[in-house]
């Protein structure tokens, strides 16, 4: 792949030697974690292909889109409404933020005790390793934690930024603030693209994004089957790819995969024995290539059947109401849908506790593993409340805190294996 896309990467000003090294490590990591699995569905071949070309063919598609006049919007968070970008014929993509890359450079802009995700997206930029960041006409940040808020100030000196103010409560005043921010973001996109959002275009965009959410909802429902028909690693990969891939193409591929899953369920087949411990992950998002903990869990004999995170049900649980006919009604529907997100930035956040418990019961889990990145205060704080709720409901749980390094793999494995022994 390297030679075919070398000129494109040069034009994006990537550090080619360092980028080659990254792709080499990523390829081996992917092979060890994903291609070593037994009984994978044929439909996963599409996801393997997308990941193998994530810095190649997909970047070429973005460059071709730019050549046709389309704008590329980069995001870090599920609060940024993709529907608005699509309504203006822009392309929205997630950005690199899941590996321990460019850490030393990042620590010249943010403190060392900053969470790995923040240091990662800054490190990828400063080390010139992320072709997505370099392809963007605009990068959209959001105020979901203090670390991000301050990091975006520094990041804005290196990339074109727009910041959306995410409210911290769900009062009427907070809803009004959020609507003002959505409208301000829409105006920014209209200025960038030289186009206007119309009711017709926005209605189509809402349908497109809802269709992707419906496909992922279908996938998550099928995971309630016993034995589990698909590994947690594979579903994590699917969710990660959803932030990069063309939404229409991705939706079709996931519905095809779900057809195969339904056949597997009818045949009583699974990727793990029926008595394998069923685990749900809860907490921080896992960006590509943050696959460490899922690999540790599933290589210890369990199967992950759900992810309560932004790279999981938090991003797909709620649809946008499609009944609106005017632009104003559709904007209100978007605001209502995105305010349902139960991010740990909100206070109080009782609905997240309800969602974690109901999801654990729906998926028939034997235990919940709460995952937090080191120095992620919102999810660390909420982890205490989540554990209390689960304990009161008779659902075993444990909390793990880690980062993107591989230094604690053996320690994590020891703790996971001990937890699984208690739930078997």
C-alpha positions, -999 to +999 in steps of 0.1 A: +000+000+000+028+024+008+041+029-027+007+034-043-002+063-020+033+078-013+028+109-035-005+116-019+010+113+016+039+136+005+014+162-007-003+160+028+031+167+044+032+135+064+064+123+080+068+094+056+094+074+076+074+077+108+041+070+090+056+039+074+066+027+109+031+034+122+014+014+095+039-015+100+031-017+137-006-012+131-007-040+105+010-065+129-012-054+158-043-059+136-031-093+125-025-105+160-058-092+174-082-097+146-070-121+119-061-147+145-098-151+155-116-183+146-150-184+130-152-149+117-181-141+094-175-135+057-190-100+061-160-090+082-139-091+051-153-057+042-142-043+075-108-058+072-104-042+038-115-008+051-091-009+079-062-021+056-069+010+034-078+034+062-048+056+054-049+047+017-080+043-004-102+062+020-078+092+021-078+091-017-116+092-017-114+123+005-088+140-018-110+132-048-140+147-030-119+179-022-110+181-059-147+182-067-152+210-043-165+191-013-153+201+022-138+177+047-149+181+084-130+164+111-144+156+145-135+139+178-169+135+194-205+122+188-220+156+197-211+170+163-242+166+141-231+148+109-265+156+094-255+193+089-223+184+071-241+159+048-268+185+041-241+208+027-225+180+006-195+179+030-178+148+043-175+143+080-148+119+094-133+109+127-097+118+134-067+098+147-067+096+185-063+060+196-025+054+197+005+065+218+019+086+189+038+119+191+036+119+229+067+140+235+056+166+210+021+167+226+035+173+260+049+205+248+013+218+244-005+199+272+005+187+307+018+151+311-011+142+333-036+147+304-056+118+292-042+096+264-069+105+239-061+142+240-024+137+239-029+113+210-048+137+186-023+164+194+006+140+189-007+127+156-009+163+143+025+175+156+042+143+144+025+146+110+011+111+112-027+115+105-038+120+069-073+127+081-063+157+101-042+170+072-071+165+048-096+186+068-109+220+059-123+223+094-119+205+127-147+207+151-140+204+189-165+204+217-165+213+254-172+178+268-143+180+294-119+206+308-090+188+293-103+191+258-114+227+262-079+238+271-062+214+246-083+229+217-068+264+225-034+250+218-045+228+189-061+258+172-027+272+166-020+242+143-053+235+126-085+253+115-109+249+145-145+255+154-156+248+190-192+238+199-202+247+235-218+215+249-240+223+279-234+205+312-270+202+323-303+193+305-324+222+317-345+244+294-317+270+294-291+243+285-314+232+256-316+268+244-278+271+245-274+239+226-298+250+198-278+283+195-246+263+192-261+240+165-273+271+145-239+287+150-222+256+137-246+254+107-237+290+098-200+282+100-205+252+077-226+274+053-198+300+052-172+273+046-191+255+018-207+286+002-240+267+003-272+269+024-289+241+044-323+234+029-352+214+044-349+189+016-312+184+019-314+181+057-343+157+056-322+134+033-291+137+056-312+128+087-325+097+069-289+087+059-275+090+094-306+073+109-302+044+085-266+038+098-278+040+134-306+015+126-281-010+111-259-007+142-290-011+165-299-042+146-263-055+151-265-048+189-298-066+193-284-097+176-256-098+202-282-108+229-283-143+214-267-172+233-241-182+222-228-148+211-227-148+173-199-122+169-169-112+190-167-079+208-135-071+190-152-073+156-181-051+168-156-026+182-140-025+148-173-020+131-182+009+154-147+024+148-150+022+110-184+039+111-166+072+119-144+069+088-164+052+061-189+065+036-222+063+055-243+047+028-217+021+018-211+013+055-248+009+062-252-016+034-222-036+045-235-039+081-270-050+071-254-077+050-233-087+080-265-088+101-281-111+076-252-135+081-255-132+119-292-141+118-283-173+099-257-181+124-281-175+153-307-198+137-281-225+134-272-221+171-237-212+162-214-187+181-179-174+183-175-187+219-190-215+239-225-209+252-212-209+288-184-183+281-188-153+305-207-125+287-191-091+294-202-056+287-177-027+285-188+007+299-171+041+299-146+059+277-145+056+240-119+034+222-106+051+190-086+031+164-063+013+172-072+011+209-079-026+209-059-036+240-085-042+266-110-061+243-082-084+233-072-090+269-109-098+279-116-121+250-083-139+251-091-147+287-121-168+277-149-142+278-169-127+250-179-090+249-215-085+240-220-048+244-202-014+246-218+014+266-196+041+252-194+068+224-179+041+202-210+020+209-245+025+220-242+061+231-236+070+195-264+048+180-292+044+207-313+074+197-327+083+162-335+118+150-373+124+145-379+124+107-414+139+109-403+175+106-412+193+074-397+227+079-360+235+085-369+249+119-386+216+129-356+195+117-331+217+136-353+212+167-353+174+161-315+174+158-311+194+190-335+170+209-317+139+196-282+151+205-293+163+239-303+126+247-266+116+246-257+106+282-221+117+282-204+119+316-200+157+311-237+161+322-247+166+358-268+151+371-267+121+347-291+096+362-303+085+327-268+070+320-272+048+351-306+036+338-291+029+304-261+010+317-283-013+339-310-019+313-284-026+286-266-051+309-299-069+315-310-069+278-277-085+268-278-111+296-243-101+308-225-119+335-205-088+344-196-052+335-161-040+331-158-002+334-131+013+313-115+047+320-085+064+305-061+076+331-068+113+340-103+111+325-121+127+355-158+126+342-159+088+337-138+081+368-163+101+389-193+084+373-177+050+376-184+051+414-221+057+408-223+031+380-207+005+403-232+013+431-262+009+407-249-024+392-241-038+427-276-029+439-290-046+408-270-078+415-248-073+384-210-079+391-187-051+379-151-040+381-133-008+371-101-006+351-080+025+344-053+024+317-038+043+288-026+035+253+007+019+262+012-019+263+032-018+296+002-029+317-011-057+296-001-085+320-015-066+350-048-060+331-050-097+322-044-108+358-072-085+370-096-095+342-090-132+347-097-128+385-129-110+377-140-136+352-135-164+378-160-146+401-187-145+375-183-179+359 
